[in-house]
Amino acid sequence: MRYITVSDLAFQYDNEPVLENINYHLDSGEFVTLTGENGAAKSTLLKATLGILTPKVGTVTISKKNTDGKKLRIAYLPQQIASFNAGFPSTVYEFVKSGRYPRKGWFRRLNKHDEEHIKASLESVGMWENRHKRIGSLSGGQKQRAVIARMFASDPDIFVLDEPTTGMDAGTTETFYKLMHHNAHEHGKAVLMITHDPDEVKGYADRNIHLVRNQELPWRCFNVHANEQEGETDAD
């Protein structure tokens, strides 16, 4: 099922063109990576897709329903989200648990299924043993994993991730890629992830969208190319 369609999108900061002629899509059941050189406006593209930034031209169509006919849920993980200071009062478990409430309503009690989902989310990123620790006392990589666990607890239909493995060690990073592949292929989720290590994730991702600079246009203007599994094809 087509969850996101981006057509002829262009974006600029003030009078400086950043993105032009962007066309791509995201379907349920697929794990898609977004790559490009430094300064290639990858984060800007995610924000323009989600409506955080307003495109200059073009359209973004996001499905209102998921494959089950229920309201579509999107989880967005921006860069450097795990910047809690040492005084942050919540425990890891409390923090991840809070991700479950939007599905239930803030004033409804969580049931056994919810608690099991929270535990599974923590275990999936290797944070169950740290569940009673204060968020502020964790290392940077542990904070990042706690944020990801909270996102899993919310059980979204679409994961939009901006370099989520920052601060993770190699083993945890590979486990995360496997988990994203599993969520897409076994549970029908859609994953769109910015990465600076495409070679590491290519064994798990279904497609890659690569932002490149078009030398014939003003600098910081980029077009989208998609590296399909069958070979590289232009998507613009």
C-alpha positions in Angstrom: 0.0 0.0 0.0 1.3 3.4 -0.9 1.8 5.4 2.3 3.7 8.5 1.0 4.0 10.1 -2.5 6.2 13.1 -3.1 5.8 14.8 -6.5 7.9 17.6 -8.0 8.9 18.9 -4.6 11.2 22.0 -4.4 12.4 23.7 -1.3 14.5 26.8 -0.6 15.8 28.8 2.4 15.1 32.5 1.7 16.3 32.8 -1.9 18.7 29.8 -1.8 17.4 26.7 -3.7 18.0 23.5 -1.7 15.8 20.8 -3.3 14.3 20.7 -6.7 12.3 18.1 -8.8 12.1 15.6 -6.0 9.9 12.6 -6.7 9.8 9.5 -4.5 7.4 7.2 -2.7 7.2 5.0 0.4 5.1 1.8 0.6 4.1 -0.4 3.5 6.3 -3.4 3.9 9.5 -1.8 2.7 12.7 -0.5 4.3 14.1 2.5 2.3 17.3 4.4 3.0 18.1 8.0 2.2 21.7 8.9 1.4 23.7 11.8 0.0 26.9 13.8 0.6 27.2 16.1 3.6 24.9 19.1 3.0 22.7 17.3 0.6 19.5 18.4 2.5 18.5 14.9 3.6 17.1 16.1 6.9 15.4 19.0 5.0 13.7 16.5 2.7 12.3 14.5 5.6 11.0 17.7 7.3 9.4 18.9 4.0 7.8 15.4 3.5 6.3 15.5 7.0 5.1 19.1 6.8 7.5 20.4 9.4 8.9 22.6 6.6 6.7 24.0 3.7 7.9 23.1 0.2 8.1 26.0 -2.3 6.3 23.9 -4.9 5.2 20.3 -5.3 2.9 18.0 -3.4 3.2 15.5 -0.6 0.4 12.9 -0.3 0.3 10.9 2.9 -2.3 8.1 3.3 -4.8 8.7 6.1 -5.3 5.0 6.7 -2.9 2.0 7.3 -3.3 -1.4 5.7 -5.9 -2.4 8.3 -8.0 0.7 7.5 -7.1 2.4 10.8 -5.7 5.8 11.3 -2.1 6.0 10.0 0.5 6.6 12.7 3.9 8.2 11.9 7.0 8.2 14.3 9.7 10.7 13.4 13.1 10.5 15.0 15.2 13.6 14.3 18.9 14.0 14.6 20.4 14.3 18.1 17.1 13.7 19.8 18.7 12.0 22.8 20.2 15.1 24.4 18.7 14.6 27.9 20.7 16.3 30.7 21.8 14.6 33.9 18.8 16.0 35.8 16.1 14.4 33.5 13.8 12.8 36.1 12.3 9.9 34.3 13.5 6.3 34.4 14.1 4.5 31.1 11.0 2.4 31.7 8.8 5.4 32.5 10.1 7.2 29.4 9.4 4.3 27.1 6.1 3.7 28.7 5.0 7.2 27.9 5.2 6.3 24.2 2.4 3.9 24.6 -0.2 6.4 25.9 -1.0 8.1 22.6 -2.4 4.8 21.4 -4.6 4.4 24.6 -5.3 8.0 25.6 -3.5 9.7 28.4 -6.1 8.9 31.1 -6.5 5.2 30.3 -4.7 2.5 32.2 -2.2 0.3 30.3 -3.1 -3.4 30.2 -0.9 -6.5 30.2 -0.5 -6.4 26.4 0.8 -2.8 26.7 3.3 -3.8 29.4 4.5 -6.7 27.3 4.9 -4.4 24.3 7.0 -2.0 26.4 9.2 -4.8 27.6 9.7 -6.1 24.0 10.6 -2.6 22.9 13.3 -2.3 25.5 14.6 -5.8 24.9 14.8 -5.1 21.2 17.4 -2.4 21.7 19.2 -4.1 24.6 17.9 -1.7 27.3 15.7 -4.0 29.5 18.5 -4.3 32.1 18.7 -0.5 32.2 15.0 0.1 32.7 15.3 1.4 36.2 18.1 3.9 35.4 17.5 7.6 35.0 17.6 8.7 31.4 20.0 11.5 32.3 22.6 9.1 33.7 22.9 7.1 30.5 25.6 7.3 27.8 24.8 8.9 24.5 24.3 5.6 22.8 22.1 4.3 25.6 19.9 7.4 25.4 19.5 7.0 21.7 18.4 3.4 22.2 15.9 4.5 24.9 14.4 7.0 22.4 14.2 4.3 19.8 12.5 1.9 22.3 9.9 4.6 23.0 9.3 4.9 19.3 8.8 1.1 19.1 6.4 1.2 22.0 4.2 3.7 20.1 3.8 1.0 17.4 3.7 3.4 14.4 2.9 2.4 10.8 5.7 4.6 9.4 9.2 5.0 10.9 11.0 8.2 9.7 14.5 8.1 11.1 17.3 10.7 10.8 20.6 8.8 11.4 19.2 6.8 14.3 22.3 4.7 14.9 24.5 7.6 16.0 26.3 6.6 19.1 25.6 2.9 18.8 28.3 0.3 18.6 28.6 -2.0 15.5 26.7 -4.9 17.1 23.8 -2.8 18.2 23.7 -1.1 14.9 23.4 -4.3 13.0 20.7 -5.6 15.4 18.8 -2.4 14.7 19.0 -2.8 11.0 17.7 -6.4 11.3 14.9 -5.1 13.5 13.8 -2.5 10.9 13.9 -5.1 8.2 11.8 -7.4 10.3 9.3 -4.7 11.1 8.9 -3.9 7.4 8.8 -7.4 6.0 7.0 -9.2 8.8 4.7 -6.5 10.2 4.0 -4.4 7.1 5.6 -1.2 8.5 7.2 1.4 6.3 10.7 2.6 7.1 12.5 5.7 5.7 15.9 6.2 7.2 18.8 8.6 6.6 22.1 6.9 6.9 25.7 7.9 6.3 26.8 4.2 6.1 24.9 2.8 3.1 27.2 -0.1 2.7 26.4 -1.4 6.3 22.7 -1.3 5.8 22.4 -2.4 2.1 21.9 -6.0 3.1 18.8 -5.1 5.0 17.2 -2.3 3.0 14.9 -2.7 0.0 15.7 0.5 -1.8 18.0 3.5 -1.5 17.1 7.1 -2.4 20.3 9.1 -3.1 20.4 12.9 -3.2 22.9 14.3 -5.6 23.9 17.8 -6.7 23.0 18.8 -10.2 26.0 20.9 -11.4 23.9 22.8 -14.0 21.8 24.4 -11.3 22.8 26.7 -8.4 24.6 25.0 -5.6 22.6 23.1 -3.0 20.1 22.0 -5.6 19.7 18.3 -5.6 17.8 15.6 -7.5 16.7 12.2 -6.3 18.0 9.0 -7.6 16.8 5.5 -6.5 19.2 2.6 -6.4 16.8 -0.3 -6.9 17.8 -3.8 -6.0 17.9 -4.7 -9.7 20.3 -1.8 -10.4 20.5 2.0 -10.3 17.7 4.0 -11.9 16.8 7.6 -12.0 13.7 8.6 -10.1 13.4 12.3 -11.1 
